[in-house]
Amino acid sequence: SLGGTESLVEHPASMTHSDVDPEERIEMGITENMVRLSIGVEHPEDLIADLKQGLEAV
């Protein structure tokens, strides 16, 4: 969860701001293609490898 020590990837439009009107989300700068990275305490090389793997899948 947010506030923990692990890294997270979040899609604000469908998670934390899903109850906000779409037009208001756009005004706030929260777009459908926005992804939030919350970096934890993992080793940087592990995080980079995980991100590469995830990006190759999309």
mmCIF file of the N, C-alpha and C atoms, coordinates in Angstrom:
data_MODEL
# 
_entry.id   MODEL 
# 
loop_
_atom_site.group_PDB 
_atom_site.id 
_atom_site.type_symbol 
_atom_site.label_atom_id 
_atom_site.label_alt_id 
_atom_site.label_comp_id 
_atom_site.label_asym_id 
_atom_site.label_entity_id 
_atom_site.label_seq_id 
_atom_site.pdbx_PDB_ins_code 
_atom_site.Cartn_x 
_atom_site.Cartn_y 
_atom_site.Cartn_z 
_atom_site.occupancy 
_atom_site.B_iso_or_equiv 
_atom_site.pdbx_formal_charge 
_atom_site.auth_seq_id 
_atom_site.auth_comp_id 
_atom_site.auth_asym_id 
_atom_site.auth_atom_id 
_atom_site.pdbx_PDB_model_num 
ATOM 1   N N  . SER A 1 1  ? 0.828   -1.195 0.000   1.00 0.00 ? 1  SER A N  1 
ATOM 2   C CA . SER A 1 1  ? 0.000   0.000  0.000   1.00 0.00 ? 1  SER A CA 1 
ATOM 3   C C  . SER A 1 1  ? 0.868   1.252  0.000   1.00 0.00 ? 1  SER A C  1 
ATOM 4   N N  . LEU A 1 2  ? 0.262   2.369  -0.356  1.00 0.00 ? 2  LEU A N  1 
ATOM 5   C CA . LEU A 1 2  ? 1.002   3.631  -0.290  1.00 0.00 ? 2  LEU A CA 1 
ATOM 6   C C  . LEU A 1 2  ? 1.426   3.859  1.151   1.00 0.00 ? 2  LEU A C  1 
ATOM 7   N N  . GLY A 1 3  ? 2.645   4.289  1.332   1.00 0.00 ? 3  GLY A N  1 
ATOM 8   C CA . GLY A 1 3  ? 3.185   4.468  2.668   1.00 0.00 ? 3  GLY A CA 1 
ATOM 9   C C  . GLY A 1 3  ? 4.057   3.311  3.110   1.00 0.00 ? 3  GLY A C  1 
ATOM 10  N N  . GLY A 1 4  ? 4.082   2.235  2.309   1.00 0.00 ? 4  GLY A N  1 
ATOM 11  C CA . GLY A 1 4  ? 4.917   1.086  2.620   1.00 0.00 ? 4  GLY A CA 1 
ATOM 12  C C  . GLY A 1 4  ? 6.316   1.261  2.057   1.00 0.00 ? 4  GLY A C  1 
ATOM 13  N N  . THR A 1 5  ? 7.123   0.221  2.167   1.00 0.00 ? 5  THR A N  1 
ATOM 14  C CA . THR A 1 5  ? 8.506   0.300  1.682   1.00 0.00 ? 5  THR A CA 1 
ATOM 15  C C  . THR A 1 5  ? 8.691   -0.345 0.318   1.00 0.00 ? 5  THR A C  1 
ATOM 16  N N  . GLU A 1 6  ? 7.657   -1.003 -0.197  1.00 0.00 ? 6  GLU A N  1 
ATOM 17  C CA . GLU A 1 6  ? 7.775   -1.647 -1.497  1.00 0.00 ? 6  GLU A CA 1 
ATOM 18  C C  . GLU A 1 6  ? 7.413   -0.679 -2.617  1.00 0.00 ? 6  GLU A C  1 
ATOM 19  N N  . SER A 1 7  ? 7.973   -0.915 -3.791  1.00 0.00 ? 7  SER A N  1 
ATOM 20  C CA . SER A 1 7  ? 7.663   -0.082 -4.949  1.00 0.00 ? 7  SER A CA 1 
ATOM 21  C C  . SER A 1 7  ? 6.292   -0.462 -5.492  1.00 0.00 ? 7  SER A C  1 
ATOM 22  N N  . LEU A 1 8  ? 5.581   0.539  -5.998  1.00 0.00 ? 8  LEU A N  1 
ATOM 23  C CA . LEU A 1 8  ? 4.254   0.327  -6.561  1.00 0.00 ? 8  LEU A CA 1 
ATOM 24  C C  . LEU A 1 8  ? 4.121   1.068  -7.878  1.00 0.00 ? 8  LEU A C  1 
ATOM 25  N N  . VAL A 1 9  ? 3.298   0.519  -8.751  1.00 0.00 ? 9  VAL A N  1 
ATOM 26  C CA . VAL A 1 9  ? 2.903   1.200  -9.976  1.00 0.00 ? 9  VAL A CA 1 
ATOM 27  C C  . VAL A 1 9  ? 1.395   1.365  -9.885  1.00 0.00 ? 9  VAL A C  1 
ATOM 28  N N  . GLU A 1 10 ? 0.922   2.571  -10.124 1.00 0.00 ? 10 GLU A N  1 
ATOM 29  C CA . GLU A 1 10 ? -0.495  2.871  -9.951  1.00 0.00 ? 10 GLU A CA 1 
ATOM 30  C C  . GLU A 1 10 ? -1.018  3.596  -11.179 1.00 0.00 ? 10 GLU A C  1 
ATOM 31  N N  . HIS A 1 11 ? -2.283  3.345  -11.528 1.00 0.00 ? 11 HIS A N  1 
ATOM 32  C CA . HIS A 1 11 ? -2.991  4.056  -12.592 1.00 0.00 ? 11 HIS A CA 1 
ATOM 33  C C  . HIS A 1 11 ? -4.028  4.960  -11.917 1.00 0.00 ? 11 HIS A C  1 
ATOM 34  N N  . PRO A 1 12 ? -3.658  6.233  -11.656 1.00 0.00 ? 12 PRO A N  1 
ATOM 35  C CA . PRO A 1 12 ? -4.536  7.126  -10.886 1.00 0.00 ? 12 PRO A CA 1 
ATOM 36  C C  . PRO A 1 12 ? -5.954  7.264  -11.439 1.00 0.00 ? 12 PRO A C  1 
ATOM 37  N N  . ALA A 1 13 ? -6.116  7.291  -12.768 1.00 0.00 ? 13 ALA A N  1 
ATOM 38  C CA . ALA A 1 13 ? -7.444  7.502  -13.343 1.00 0.00 ? 13 ALA A CA 1 
ATOM 39  C C  . ALA A 1 13 ? -8.422  6.392  -12.971 1.00 0.00 ? 13 ALA A C  1 
ATOM 40  N N  . SER A 1 14 ? -7.926  5.180  -12.782 1.00 0.00 ? 14 SER A N  1 
ATOM 41  C CA . SER A 1 14 ? -8.824  4.073  -12.443 1.00 0.00 ? 14 SER A CA 1 
ATOM 42  C C  . SER A 1 14 ? -8.686  3.617  -10.995 1.00 0.00 ? 14 SER A C  1 
ATOM 43  N N  . MET A 1 15 ? -7.789  4.262  -10.251 1.00 0.00 ? 15 MET A N  1 
ATOM 44  C CA . MET A 1 15 ? -7.598  3.850  -8.862  1.00 0.00 ? 15 MET A CA 1 
ATOM 45  C C  . MET A 1 15 ? -7.909  5.010  -7.916  1.00 0.00 ? 15 MET A C  1 
ATOM 46  N N  . THR A 1 16 ? -6.925  5.812  -7.574  1.00 0.00 ? 16 THR A N  1 
ATOM 47  C CA . THR A 1 16 ? -7.095  6.852  -6.553  1.00 0.00 ? 16 THR A CA 1 
ATOM 48  C C  . THR A 1 16 ? -8.042  7.969  -6.965  1.00 0.00 ? 16 THR A C  1 
ATOM 49  N N  . HIS A 1 17 ? -8.192  8.214  -8.275  1.00 0.00 ? 17 HIS A N  1 
ATOM 50  C CA . HIS A 1 17 ? -9.040  9.313  -8.740  1.00 0.00 ? 17 HIS A CA 1 
ATOM 51  C C  . HIS A 1 17 ? -10.202 8.811  -9.603  1.00 0.00 ? 17 HIS A C  1 
ATOM 52  N N  . SER A 1 18 ? -10.588 7.555  -9.418  1.00 0.00 ? 18 SER A N  1 
ATOM 53  C CA . SER A 1 18 ? -11.660 6.993  -10.239 1.00 0.00 ? 18 SER A CA 1 
ATOM 54  C C  . SER A 1 18 ? -13.008 7.661  -9.989  1.00 0.00 ? 18 SER A C  1 
ATOM 55  N N  . ASP A 1 19 ? -13.196 8.250  -8.815  1.00 0.00 ? 19 ASP A N  1 
ATOM 56  C CA . ASP A 1 19 ? -14.468 8.901  -8.502  1.00 0.00 ? 19 ASP A CA 1 
ATOM 57  C C  . ASP A 1 19 ? -14.504 10.372 -8.904  1.00 0.00 ? 19 ASP A C  1 
ATOM 58  N N  . VAL A 1 20 ? -13.413 10.877 -9.493  1.00 0.00 ? 20 VAL A N  1 
ATOM 59  C CA . VAL A 1 20 ? -13.346 12.266 -9.946  1.00 0.00 ? 20 VAL A CA 1 
ATOM 60  C C  . VAL A 1 20 ? -13.855 12.327 -11.382 1.00 0.00 ? 20 VAL A C  1 
ATOM 61  N N  . ASP A 1 21 ? -14.663 13.332 -11.689 1.00 0.00 ? 21 ASP A N  1 
ATOM 62  C CA . ASP A 1 21 ? -15.190 13.530 -13.032 1.00 0.00 ? 21 ASP A CA 1 
ATOM 63  C C  . ASP A 1 21 ? -14.045 13.566 -14.041 1.00 0.00 ? 21 ASP A C  1 
ATOM 64  N N  . PRO A 1 22 ? -14.171 12.864 -15.185 1.00 0.00 ? 22 PRO A N  1 
ATOM 65  C CA . PRO A 1 22 ? -13.085 12.823 -16.174 1.00 0.00 ? 22 PRO A CA 1 
ATOM 66  C C  . PRO A 1 22 ? -12.585 14.200 -16.615 1.00 0.00 ? 22 PRO A C  1 
ATOM 67  N N  . GLU A 1 23 ? -13.484 15.155 -16.798 1.00 0.00 ? 23 GLU A N  1 
ATOM 68  C CA . GLU A 1 23 ? -13.052 16.501 -17.195 1.00 0.00 ? 23 GLU A CA 1 
ATOM 69  C C  . GLU A 1 23 ? -12.215 17.151 -16.094 1.00 0.00 ? 23 GLU A C  1 
ATOM 70  N N  . GLU A 1 24 ? -12.605 16.937 -14.848 1.00 0.00 ? 24 GLU A N  1 
ATOM 71  C CA . GLU A 1 24 ? -11.852 17.487 -13.719 1.00 0.00 ? 24 GLU A CA 1 
ATOM 72  C C  . GLU A 1 24 ? -10.480 16.811 -13.606 1.00 0.00 ? 24 GLU A C  1 
ATOM 73  N N  . ARG A 1 25 ? -10.435 15.486 -13.866 1.00 0.00 ? 25 ARG A N  1 
ATOM 74  C CA . ARG A 1 25 ? -9.143  14.792 -13.850 1.00 0.00 ? 25 ARG A CA 1 
ATOM 75  C C  . ARG A 1 25 ? -8.191  15.398 -14.871 1.00 0.00 ? 25 ARG A C  1 
ATOM 76  N N  . ILE A 1 26 ? -8.698  15.685 -16.068 1.00 0.00 ? 26 ILE A N  1 
ATOM 77  C CA . ILE A 1 26 ? -7.864  16.293 -17.112 1.00 0.00 ? 26 ILE A CA 1 
ATOM 78  C C  . ILE A 1 26 ? -7.340  17.639 -16.635 1.00 0.00 ? 26 ILE A C  1 
ATOM 79  N N  . GLU A 1 27 ? -8.207  18.454 -16.025 1.00 0.00 ? 27 GLU A N  1 
ATOM 80  C CA . GLU A 1 27 ? -7.785  19.755 -15.496 1.00 0.00 ? 27 GLU A CA 1 
ATOM 81  C C  . GLU A 1 27 ? -6.700  19.595 -14.434 1.00 0.00 ? 27 GLU A C  1 
ATOM 82  N N  . MET A 1 28 ? -6.745  18.489 -13.699 1.00 0.00 ? 28 MET A N  1 
ATOM 83  C CA . MET A 1 28 ? -5.758  18.215 -12.661 1.00 0.00 ? 28 MET A CA 1 
ATOM 84  C C  . MET A 1 28 ? -4.467  17.626 -13.242 1.00 0.00 ? 28 MET A C  1 
ATOM 85  N N  . GLY A 1 29 ? -4.484  17.329 -14.541 1.00 0.00 ? 29 GLY A N  1 
ATOM 86  C CA . GLY A 1 29 ? -3.307  16.737 -15.176 1.00 0.00 ? 29 GLY A CA 1 
ATOM 87  C C  . GLY A 1 29 ? -3.251  15.226 -15.073 1.00 0.00 ? 29 GLY A C  1 
ATOM 88  N N  . ILE A 1 30 ? -4.357  14.614 -14.689 1.00 0.00 ? 30 ILE A N  1 
ATOM 89  C CA . ILE A 1 30 ? -4.413  13.159 -14.556 1.00 0.00 ? 30 ILE A CA 1 
ATOM 90  C C  . ILE A 1 30 ? -5.081  12.599 -15.803 1.00 0.00 ? 30 ILE A C  1 
ATOM 91  N N  . THR A 1 31 ? -4.271  12.060 -16.693 1.00 0.00 ? 31 THR A N  1 
ATOM 92  C CA . THR A 1 31 ? -4.769  11.534 -17.957 1.00 0.00 ? 31 THR A CA 1 
ATOM 93  C C  . THR A 1 31 ? -4.915  10.018 -17.888 1.00 0.00 ? 31 THR A C  1 
ATOM 94  N N  . GLU A 1 32 ? -5.586  9.449  -18.888 1.00 0.00 ? 32 GLU A N  1 
ATOM 95  C CA . GLU A 1 32 ? -5.792  8.006  -18.943 1.00 0.00 ? 32 GLU A CA 1 
ATOM 96  C C  . GLU A 1 32 ? -4.487  7.241  -19.128 1.00 0.00 ? 32 GLU A C  1 
ATOM 97  N N  . ASN A 1 33 ? -3.484  7.890  -19.721 1.00 0.00 ? 33 ASN A N  1 
ATOM 98  C CA . ASN A 1 33 ? -2.218  7.186  -19.949 1.00 0.00 ? 33 ASN A CA 1 
ATOM 99  C C  . ASN A 1 33 ? -1.168  7.496  -18.885 1.00 0.00 ? 33 ASN A C  1 
ATOM 100 N N  . MET A 1 34 ? -1.573  8.153  -17.805 1.00 0.00 ? 34 MET A N  1 
ATOM 101 C CA . MET A 1 34 ? -0.643  8.468  -16.715 1.00 0.00 ? 34 MET A CA 1 
ATOM 102 C C  . MET A 1 34 ? -0.456  7.258  -15.806 1.00 0.00 ? 34 MET A C  1 
ATOM 103 N N  . VAL A 1 35 ? 0.788   7.007  -15.450 1.00 0.00 ? 35 VAL A N  1 
ATOM 104 C CA . VAL A 1 35 ? 1.132   5.948  -14.510 1.00 0.00 ? 35 VAL A CA 1 
ATOM 105 C C  . VAL A 1 35 ? 1.997   6.566  -13.425 1.00 0.00 ? 35 VAL A C  1 
ATOM 106 N N  . ARG A 1 36 ? 1.700   6.236  -12.177 1.00 0.00 ? 36 ARG A N  1 
ATOM 107 C CA . ARG A 1 36 ? 2.478   6.763  -11.056 1.00 0.00 ? 36 ARG A CA 1 
ATOM 108 C C  . ARG A 1 36 ? 3.406   5.671  -10.536 1.00 0.00 ? 36 ARG A C  1 
ATOM 109 N N  . LEU A 1 37 ? 4.674   6.014  -10.413 1.00 0.00 ? 37 LEU A N  1 
ATOM 110 C CA . LEU A 1 37 ? 5.650   5.108  -9.820  1.00 0.00 ? 37 LEU A CA 1 
ATOM 111 C C  . LEU A 1 37 ? 5.970   5.607  -8.426  1.00 0.00 ? 37 LEU A C  1 
ATOM 112 N N  . SER A 1 38 ? 5.833   4.745  -7.454  1.00 0.00 ? 38 SER A N  1 
ATOM 113 C CA . SER A 1 38 ? 6.207   5.053  -6.084  1.00 0.00 ? 38 SER A CA 1 
ATOM 114 C C  . SER A 1 38 ? 7.348   4.103  -5.741  1.00 0.00 ? 38 SER A C  1 
ATOM 115 N N  . ILE A 1 39 ? 8.563   4.632  -5.723  1.00 0.00 ? 39 ILE A N  1 
ATOM 116 C CA . ILE A 1 39 ? 9.758   3.809  -5.581  1.00 0.00 ? 39 ILE A CA 1 
ATOM 117 C C  . ILE A 1 39 ? 10.027  3.501  -4.114  1.00 0.00 ? 39 ILE A C  1 
ATOM 118 N N  . GLY A 1 40 ? 10.271  2.231  -3.838  1.00 0.00 ? 40 GLY A N  1 
ATOM 119 C CA . GLY A 1 40 ? 10.532  1.776  -2.479  1.00 0.00 ? 40 GLY A CA 1 
ATOM 120 C C  . GLY A 1 40 ? 12.012  1.577  -2.220  1.00 0.00 ? 40 GLY A C  1 
ATOM 121 N N  . VAL A 1 41 ? 12.323  0.563  -1.450  1.00 0.00 ? 41 VAL A N  1 
ATOM 122 C CA . VAL A 1 41 ? 13.702  0.355  -0.998  1.00 0.00 ? 41 VAL A CA 1 
ATOM 123 C C  . VAL A 1 41 ? 14.411  -0.788 -1.729  1.00 0.00 ? 41 VAL A C  1 
ATOM 124 N N  . GLU A 1 42 ? 13.807  -1.306 -2.800  1.00 0.00 ? 42 GLU A N  1 
ATOM 125 C CA . GLU A 1 42 ? 14.445  -2.378 -3.541  1.00 0.00 ? 42 GLU A CA 1 
ATOM 126 C C  . GLU A 1 42 ? 15.744  -1.892 -4.187  1.00 0.00 ? 42 GLU A C  1 
ATOM 127 N N  . HIS A 1 43 ? 16.581  -2.827 -4.568  1.00 0.00 ? 43 HIS A N  1 
ATOM 128 C CA . HIS A 1 43 ? 17.841  -2.489 -5.229  1.00 0.00 ? 43 HIS A CA 1 
ATOM 129 C C  . HIS A 1 43 ? 17.528  -1.839 -6.578  1.00 0.00 ? 43 HIS A C  1 
ATOM 130 N N  . PRO A 1 44 ? 18.193  -0.733 -6.914  1.00 0.00 ? 44 PRO A N  1 
ATOM 131 C CA . PRO A 1 44 ? 17.912  -0.016 -8.164  1.00 0.00 ? 44 PRO A CA 1 
ATOM 132 C C  . PRO A 1 44 ? 17.982  -0.895 -9.413  1.00 0.00 ? 44 PRO A C  1 
ATOM 133 N N  . GLU A 1 45 ? 18.934  -1.804 -9.481  1.00 0.00 ? 45 GLU A N  1 
ATOM 134 C CA . GLU A 1 45 ? 19.046  -2.664 -10.665 1.00 0.00 ? 45 GLU A CA 1 
ATOM 135 C C  . GLU A 1 45 ? 17.830  -3.575 -10.802 1.00 0.00 ? 45 GLU A C  1 
ATOM 136 N N  . ASP A 1 46 ? 17.278  -4.034 -9.681  1.00 0.00 ? 46 ASP A N  1 
ATOM 137 C CA . ASP A 1 46 ? 16.068  -4.856 -9.723  1.00 0.00 ? 46 ASP A CA 1 
ATOM 138 C C  . ASP A 1 46 ? 14.883  -4.045 -10.234 1.00 0.00 ? 46 ASP A C  1 
ATOM 139 N N  . LEU A 1 47 ? 14.768  -2.811 -9.769  1.00 0.00 ? 47 LEU A N  1 
ATOM 140 C CA . LEU A 1 47 ? 13.670  -1.947 -10.215 1.00 0.00 ? 47 LEU A CA 1 
ATOM 141 C C  . LEU A 1 47 ? 13.767  -1.661 -11.703 1.00 0.00 ? 47 LEU A C  1 
ATOM 142 N N  . ILE A 1 48 ? 14.967  -1.358 -12.175 1.00 0.00 ? 48 ILE A N  1 
ATOM 143 C CA . ILE A 1 48 ? 15.163  -1.068 -13.599 1.00 0.00 ? 48 ILE A CA 1 
ATOM 144 C C  . ILE A 1 48 ? 14.801  -2.288 -14.436 1.00 0.00 ? 48 ILE A C  1 
ATOM 145 N N  . ALA A 1 49 ? 15.238  -3.465 -14.014 1.00 0.00 ? 49 ALA A N  1 
ATOM 146 C CA . ALA A 1 49 ? 14.916  -4.693 -14.748 1.00 0.00 ? 49 ALA A CA 1 
ATOM 147 C C  . ALA A 1 49 ? 13.408  -4.936 -14.766 1.00 0.00 ? 49 ALA A C  1 
ATOM 148 N N  . ASP A 1 50 ? 12.744  -4.727 -13.639 1.00 0.00 ? 50 ASP A N  1 
ATOM 149 C CA . ASP A 1 50 ? 11.292  -4.915 -13.573 1.00 0.00 ? 50 ASP A CA 1 
ATOM 150 C C  . ASP A 1 50 ? 10.561  -3.930 -14.476 1.00 0.00 ? 50 ASP A C  1 
ATOM 151 N N  . LEU A 1 51 ? 10.997  -2.668 -14.476 1.00 0.00 ? 51 LEU A N  1 
ATOM 152 C CA . LEU A 1 51 ? 10.367  -1.664 -15.339 1.00 0.00 ? 51 LEU A CA 1 
ATOM 153 C C  . LEU A 1 51 ? 10.573  -1.995 -16.810 1.00 0.00 ? 51 LEU A C  1 
ATOM 154 N N  . LYS A 1 52 ? 11.771  -2.420 -17.175 1.00 0.00 ? 52 LYS A N  1 
ATOM 155 C CA . LYS A 1 52 ? 12.032  -2.811 -18.569 1.00 0.00 ? 52 LYS A CA 1 
ATOM 156 C C  . LYS A 1 52 ? 11.114  -3.948 -18.986 1.00 0.00 ? 52 LYS A C  1 
ATOM 157 N N  . GLN A 1 53 ? 10.998  -4.942 -18.125 1.00 0.00 ? 53 GLN A N  1 
ATOM 158 C CA . GLN A 1 53 ? 10.149  -6.088 -18.432 1.00 0.00 ? 53 GLN A CA 1 
ATOM 159 C C  . GLN A 1 53 ? 8.690   -5.654 -18.603 1.00 0.00 ? 53 GLN A C  1 
ATOM 160 N N  . GLY A 1 54 ? 8.215   -4.802 -17.731 1.00 0.00 ? 54 GLY A N  1 
ATOM 161 C CA . GLY A 1 54 ? 6.844   -4.328 -17.830 1.00 0.00 ? 54 GLY A CA 1 
ATOM 162 C C  . GLY A 1 54 ? 6.593   -3.499 -19.073 1.00 0.00 ? 54 GLY A C  1 
ATOM 163 N N  . LEU A 1 55 ? 7.528   -2.625 -19.410 1.00 0.00 ? 55 LEU A N  1 
ATOM 164 C CA . LEU A 1 55 ? 7.355   -1.773 -20.586 1.00 0.00 ? 55 LEU A CA 1 
ATOM 165 C C  . LEU A 1 55 ? 7.429   -2.567 -21.883 1.00 0.00 ? 55 LEU A C  1 
ATOM 166 N N  . GLU A 1 56 ? 8.209   -3.637 -21.887 1.00 0.00 ? 56 GLU A N  1 
ATOM 167 C CA . GLU A 1 56 ? 8.282   -4.487 -23.077 1.00 0.00 ? 56 GLU A CA 1 
ATOM 168 C C  . GLU A 1 56 ? 6.968   -5.218 -23.318 1.00 0.00 ? 56 GLU A C  1 
ATOM 169 N N  . ALA A 1 57 ? 6.166   -5.376 -22.284 1.00 0.00 ? 57 ALA A N  1 
ATOM 170 C CA . ALA A 1 57 ? 4.904   -6.102 -22.394 1.00 0.00 ? 57 ALA A CA 1 
ATOM 171 C C  . ALA A 1 57 ? 3.756   -5.238 -22.916 1.00 0.00 ? 57 ALA A C  1 
ATOM 172 N N  . VAL A 1 58 ? 3.947   -3.929 -22.967 1.00 0.00 ? 58 VAL A N  1 
ATOM 173 C CA . VAL A 1 58 ? 2.858   -3.054 -23.445 1.00 0.00 ? 58 VAL A CA 1 
ATOM 174 C C  . VAL A 1 58 ? 3.145   -2.481 -24.808 1.00 0.00 ? 58 VAL A C  1 
# 
